[in-house]
Amino acid sequence: MKYRRAGEAILASSPDVISDISFAIEDGGFRWLTGASGAGKTSLLKLMYLAEHPSLGRIDILGTQAARISRREMALLRRRIGVVYQDFRLLDHLSAYDNVALPMRLARKSEAQIRADVTELLRWVGLSGKLDRRPAELSGGEQQRIAIARAVVGRPKLLVADEPTGNLDDDQAERLMLLITALNRLGTTVVVATHNLNLVRRYPAPRLELAGGRLVADG
């Protein structure tokens, strides 16, 4: 994957952001993604949730070769992927409830099911009293919990999380890791990027480690 500035074309001479990376994750697997700042973790996650495409190479996601599908098929594939962004990406004009409900509405679930699932999930993350609050009325940690709830509410087949506990205290981080690991036990494949090696030690799982844009450990 080569670096480019917004609006610029990718040139053969453009520097690589990440390169020479090859790995496979079994269906229902869990992987930590670690590495120093600038190692390429976020770039690799963008490839995994199909926000970017590789300059060279091949990506198979959920049994699908991403480069060979139509735009409509790509949209449907993305609906099977839950993403926790480092910058939250909540919609400012929507309430906490409606931000979390959005993936289910896009999937055309019934409002009764949406109400049951969203209210239960917001209760689990400790925000049952703030369903009507908009993102600007919530703290950074509360916005992080909304972002995680939105990513998991549709029970995605793949969950990709970029520093999901970065704005949370230890108790909330622990609670949300219990949620993520429970989803994993139900069959969701999970990749979590983190700098928190204490969290990695508390929840042992195979680790993908990046350094200088290259994969230096897998296992």
C-alpha angles and dihedrals in degrees: 000000000000129000120247136166119239111284095012126116121241110253128197087242093054112116120256118250091191129359144170093027120151127161142134130216118203119236107276093015128141125220133179114215112208139170141117122290108287093024091119103259097133092044091053091048090051089057090049095052091041098245088126135026126222118256087219132007139037135283124198113193122185091344094311127113098227097208093058103056133090125252090257092051089048090055091050091048091052090055088064091057122079115204130196106196122207089230093045096230094213118168106251096209094054128079122241088260094051094045090056093042094053098089091049092049091050087053089051096240118167117268089237091058091043091052093049096046098041097046091047093049093047089050089052093053091047099253103107090120094054104053093125097046119111120224093260089060093054132078121245091259092050091050089051090054091049090051091051093047090051091051095052104033093091093049093239123208089229126032117194115186127185109203092325094177098041095110098037134096119240095266094051092043089053092048093050093047087055088054093048094047091047089054089049091053088054089059107272115139108231134200117180122185113205146158090202104102091175087064090049090053093049092051106037114204137138113291134217108205124194129198124175092350094305133105108249100168135026117177 
